[in-house]
Amino acid sequence: MKRGMVVALAFAGLTTAAAAAWSSRIIERPAPVASTDDELPTWGGKDRIFLTKAQLFQAHAEGAIDRDVQSILNVPKRMHYGDFIWNDRNVPKGPVWVRVDLKQQLISVFRAGHEIGTAVILYGAEEKETPDGVFPVIAKIKDHKSVTYGDAPMPYTLRLTNDGVSIHGSDVRWGAATHGCIGVPLEFAQKLYGQVSRGDQVVIVSDDEQRAS
């Protein structure tokens, strides 16, 4: 497993080659390559990596992304199950979208083109897989409980499909899975719930060949 969106955006020298899967179930992010672009903003300090115009141009040309990503969070540590980072300091208001990478087991939240949150996720087991694709948030339910699975708590639910696939707060731990939903740490779920509105897009990709669209 890898450090999700940062690895997914490993283009034009932004990061080193993606790390191999960790048998210990630890997710590691490769170290960023320093940029010499004098036009890049500095308000993010060491907490944020800004993309150059050349990197964005190449990423669009290669089909790696189809929307502008101006910066990503600098997370130079290993992320374990239950870990998350949230940092929206100085990030302007703007459109919000979410990217979920099932293979890397990571979620990234973007506002106005800047990544403001990332977390390790749970996803659907083989008998009830999480679908990939682009889904608008069709409902928000703060204190939801599952009708299908014995009133199982699903706090801060963001519903994506009519048959109940959602992003919601979970006990994110090794060995756990969902019935097709995307489980995120409870505190992260609360922050995400506060950012996302109905109609905002969630892009779910399942392998390295799929692109956000």
C-alpha positions as CSV (number, residue, x, y, z in Angstrom):
1,M,0.0,0.0,0.0
2,K,1.1,3.5,-0.7
3,R,0.4,7.1,0.4
4,G,-2.7,7.5,-1.8
5,M,-3.1,10.7,-3.8
6,V,0.6,11.7,-3.4
7,V,1.6,8.4,-5.0
8,A,-1.2,8.6,-7.5
9,L,0.1,12.0,-8.5
10,A,3.7,10.7,-8.9
11,F,4.3,12.6,-12.1
12,A,6.9,15.0,-13.6
13,G,9.3,14.4,-10.8
14,L,6.9,15.3,-7.9
15,T,7.7,12.1,-6.0
16,T,9.9,9.1,-6.3
17,A,8.7,5.7,-7.6
18,A,5.8,4.3,-5.6
19,A,6.8,2.2,-2.6
20,A,6.1,-1.6,-2.6
21,A,3.3,-3.0,-0.4
22,W,4.2,-3.4,3.3
23,S,3.6,-6.8,4.8
24,S,3.2,-5.0,8.2
25,R,0.2,-3.1,6.8
26,I,2.0,0.2,7.1
27,I,1.4,2.9,4.4
28,E,4.4,4.9,3.4
29,R,4.7,8.0,1.3
30,P,7.8,8.6,-0.8
31,A,9.7,11.8,-0.1
32,P,8.9,14.8,-2.4
33,V,11.4,16.2,-4.8
34,A,12.2,19.8,-4.2
35,S,10.9,22.3,-6.7
36,T,12.8,25.3,-8.1
37,D,9.7,27.1,-9.3
38,D,9.9,30.6,-7.8
39,E,6.3,31.3,-8.6
40,L,5.0,28.7,-6.2
41,P,3.1,30.0,-3.1
42,T,4.8,29.7,0.3
43,W,1.8,30.0,2.7
44,G,1.7,26.3,3.2
45,G,5.1,26.1,4.7
46,K,6.5,22.6,5.2
47,D,3.0,21.2,5.6
48,R,2.2,21.5,1.9
49,I,3.7,20.7,-1.5
50,F,2.7,23.0,-4.3
51,L,2.7,21.7,-7.9
52,T,4.4,23.6,-10.7
53,K,2.7,24.6,-13.9
54,A,4.9,22.1,-15.7
55,Q,3.9,19.3,-13.5
56,L,0.2,20.1,-13.9
57,F,0.6,20.4,-17.7
58,Q,2.3,17.0,-17.9
59,A,-0.2,15.4,-15.6
60,H,-3.1,16.6,-17.8
61,A,-1.3,15.6,-21.0
62,E,-0.7,12.1,-19.6
63,G,-4.3,11.7,-18.3
64,A,-3.1,11.4,-14.7
65,I,-5.7,14.0,-13.6
66,D,-8.5,15.9,-15.3
67,R,-8.9,18.7,-12.8
68,D,-6.4,21.1,-11.3
69,V,-4.7,20.0,-8.2
70,Q,-2.7,23.0,-6.9
71,S,-1.2,21.4,-3.8
72,I,-1.0,18.2,-1.7
73,L,-0.3,17.6,1.9
74,N,3.2,16.9,2.9
75,V,2.9,13.7,5.0
76,P,6.5,12.5,5.5
77,K,5.5,9.8,8.0
78,R,4.1,6.3,7.8
79,M,0.3,6.1,8.2
80,H,-1.2,3.3,10.1
81,Y,-4.8,2.1,10.3
82,G,-6.8,4.7,12.1
83,D,-4.4,7.5,11.2
84,F,-5.5,10.7,9.4
85,I,-4.2,14.2,8.5
86,W,-6.4,17.2,8.3
87,N,-4.9,20.6,7.5
88,D,-7.0,23.3,5.8
89,R,-5.1,26.3,7.2
90,N,-5.1,29.2,4.7
91,V,-6.8,27.1,2.1
92,P,-9.4,29.3,0.3
93,K,-13.1,28.5,0.0
94,G,-14.0,26.7,-3.2
95,P,-15.3,23.5,-4.7
96,V,-14.8,20.3,-2.7
97,W,-14.2,16.9,-4.2
98,V,-13.0,13.6,-2.8
99,R,-10.7,10.9,-4.2
100,V,-10.8,7.3,-2.8
101,D,-8.0,4.9,-3.9
102,L,-9.2,1.4,-3.0
103,K,-5.9,-0.2,-3.9
104,Q,-3.9,2.1,-1.7
105,Q,-6.6,2.2,1.0
106,L,-6.5,6.0,1.2
107,I,-8.9,8.9,0.8
108,S,-7.9,12.5,-0.2
109,V,-10.2,15.5,0.2
110,F,-9.6,18.6,-1.9
111,R,-11.0,22.1,-1.6
112,A,-10.3,24.8,-4.2
113,G,-7.7,22.5,-5.7
114,H,-5.8,21.9,-2.5
115,E,-5.7,18.6,-0.5
116,I,-7.0,19.3,3.0
117,G,-7.3,15.8,4.4
118,T,-6.2,12.3,4.0
119,A,-6.8,9.1,5.9
120,V,-6.4,5.3,5.8
121,I,-9.8,3.7,4.9
122,L,-11.7,0.4,5.1
123,Y,-13.6,-0.8,2.0
124,G,-15.8,-3.6,0.9
125,A,-14.9,-7.3,1.3
126,E,-14.8,-9.6,-1.8
127,E,-18.4,-10.7,-1.3
128,K,-19.6,-7.0,-1.2
129,E,-17.0,-4.9,-3.1
130,T,-16.9,-1.1,-3.1
131,P,-17.8,0.1,-6.6
132,D,-15.5,2.4,-8.5
133,G,-16.6,5.4,-10.6
134,V,-17.7,9.0,-10.0
135,F,-20.5,9.5,-7.6
136,P,-22.2,12.7,-6.3
137,V,-23.1,12.8,-2.7
138,I,-26.9,12.2,-2.7
139,A,-27.6,12.5,1.0
140,K,-26.0,13.5,4.3
141,I,-27.1,11.8,7.5
142,K,-25.3,12.7,10.7
143,D,-26.5,9.9,13.1
144,H,-27.3,7.1,10.6
145,K,-27.8,3.5,11.5
146,S,-27.8,0.6,9.0
147,V,-31.2,-0.9,8.3
148,T,-29.7,-3.8,6.5
149,Y,-27.0,-4.7,9.0
150,G,-28.6,-4.8,12.4
151,D,-28.7,-1.1,13.2
152,A,-24.9,-0.9,12.9
153,P,-23.8,2.7,13.5
154,M,-22.8,4.7,10.4
155,P,-22.0,8.2,11.9
156,Y,-21.5,11.1,9.5
157,T,-22.8,9.2,6.5
158,L,-22.3,10.6,3.0
159,R,-24.5,8.5,0.8
160,L,-23.2,7.9,-2.7
161,T,-25.6,5.3,-4.3
162,N,-29.3,4.5,-4.0
163,D,-28.4,1.0,-2.6
164,G,-26.6,2.5,0.3
165,V,-22.9,2.7,-0.5
166,S,-21.6,5.5,1.6
167,I,-18.6,7.1,3.3
168,H,-19.0,7.0,7.1
169,G,-17.2,6.9,10.4
170,S,-15.8,3.5,11.3
171,D,-13.4,1.7,13.6
172,V,-10.5,1.6,11.0
173,R,-8.3,-1.3,12.1
174,W,-6.3,-4.1,10.6
175,G,-8.4,-7.1,9.5
176,A,-11.7,-5.1,9.3
177,A,-13.8,-4.6,6.1
178,T,-17.2,-3.1,5.2
179,H,-20.2,-4.2,3.2
180,G,-19.2,-2.0,0.3
181,C,-19.0,1.3,2.1
182,I,-15.9,3.4,2.7
183,G,-15.0,3.5,6.4
184,V,-12.9,6.4,7.7
185,P,-11.8,7.3,11.3
186,L,-14.6,8.9,13.2
187,E,-13.0,12.3,13.7
188,F,-12.0,12.5,10.1
189,A,-15.6,11.6,9.1
190,Q,-16.9,14.5,11.2
191,K,-14.5,16.9,9.5
192,L,-15.3,15.6,6.1
193,Y,-19.1,15.8,6.8
194,G,-18.6,19.5,7.6
195,Q,-16.9,20.1,4.3
196,V,-18.9,18.2,1.8
197,S,-22.3,19.3,0.4
198,R,-24.9,17.3,-1.5
199,G,-23.9,17.1,-5.2
200,D,-20.1,17.2,-4.5
201,Q,-18.2,14.5,-6.4
202,V,-16.5,11.5,-4.9
203,V,-14.1,9.7,-7.4
204,I,-13.4,6.1,-6.5
205,V,-10.5,4.3,-8.3
206,S,-9.6,0.7,-7.8
207,D,-6.2,0.3,-9.5
208,D,-3.2,2.3,-10.9
209,E,-4.6,2.3,-14.4
210,Q,-7.8,4.2,-13.5
211,R,-7.8,8.0,-13.6
212,A,-9.9,10.5,-11.7
213,S,-12.6,11.7,-14.0
